[in-house]
């Protein structure tokens, strides 16, 4: 068991967790129609970080702004904000950095991109830059496993902390859009021309998004202290169904859920935060897996309508928002959901509701048939944050 000591989110909806949570709670979405890259065949619906605000915020943090890409700036700024909340010195030998990203600075593969060495393309280099910014000399870990990367990184943090080698683990998930990323999803015909609609009968595809989300985990040694949410367990199960298509039977997802259900009864779950990308096959697969696991009656939501699909940052960002919702005794609605899932009955949440339950599950699935699930518990000793209006 490990505890969240501090967290931060930078996205289109804000540069702090509080800004982001308040926006989601009030029903705001950061997804907009935009044309950010020259040479793409059509505009896209996407959630993008304000570059000017990011540059200004980073300049306030460090005078060394020219040495970092936008992705690196976003990650460093998010970690710094989380550290300030946790009041942790990140330079300590007992602190481990873990980077979660699917693409990193992939835009630098374009020969027209200038100003950075080739090393910035590599995730190991990005991870080192982030750790070194905070004076941390430990070799950071890199987790890049498609869209379950954010969950895998948190499971890695749990394992490392439980060994006793570290007291703190900094998990940062970050993704910035590029022509490379957008064109890839366009070629798969996976993008929706309108606001995404997770689990809806009329869903037409996903919206992409950008984010830098950071969680600082602390080893609890079995003690629950005020002000923290707890990560109890995590499971990864790969079904290797297809390079991009999810299993129609939801086998890998089901097996990950079954591991967690050894620790918690369905009736004790406040909600399940699904992957919920709003593609036809992902949402159907999750519906099948949830039904097979006996979870059809549990409240289910997706946050993709607020932030878009933030790829390697999704697992971290959505865990943070869900943990803060549970602390506020709230189950957040699924933005864009209107009509209901067509293959299987699901209890998809379409309006904010109250809960007094203390557990939630975070689900993720990704290319290559990878699946992950995390089990969180609200610390009943904590004082809930004042997010609600």
Buried (B, 14 or more C-beta within 10 A) or exposed (E): BBBBBBBBBBBBBBBBBBBBBBBBBEEBBBBBEEEBBEEEEEEBBBBBBBBEEBEEBBEEBBEEEEEBBBBBBBBBBBBBBBBEBBEBEBEBEBBBBBBBBBBBBBBBEEEEBEEBEEEBBBBBBBBBBBBEBBEBEBEBBBBBBBBBBBBBBBBBBBEBBEEEEBBBBBBBBBBBBBBBBBBBBBEBEBBBEEBBBBBBEEBBBBBBBBBBBBBBBBBBEEEBEEBBBBBBBBBBBBBEBEEBBBBEBBBBBBBBBBBBBEEBEBEEBBBBBBBBBBBBBBBBBBBBBBBBBEBBEBBBBBBBBBBBBBBBBBBBBBBBBBBBBBBBBBBBBBBBBEEEBBBBEBBBBBEBBEBEBBBBBBBBBBBBBBBBBBBBBBBEEBEBEEBEE
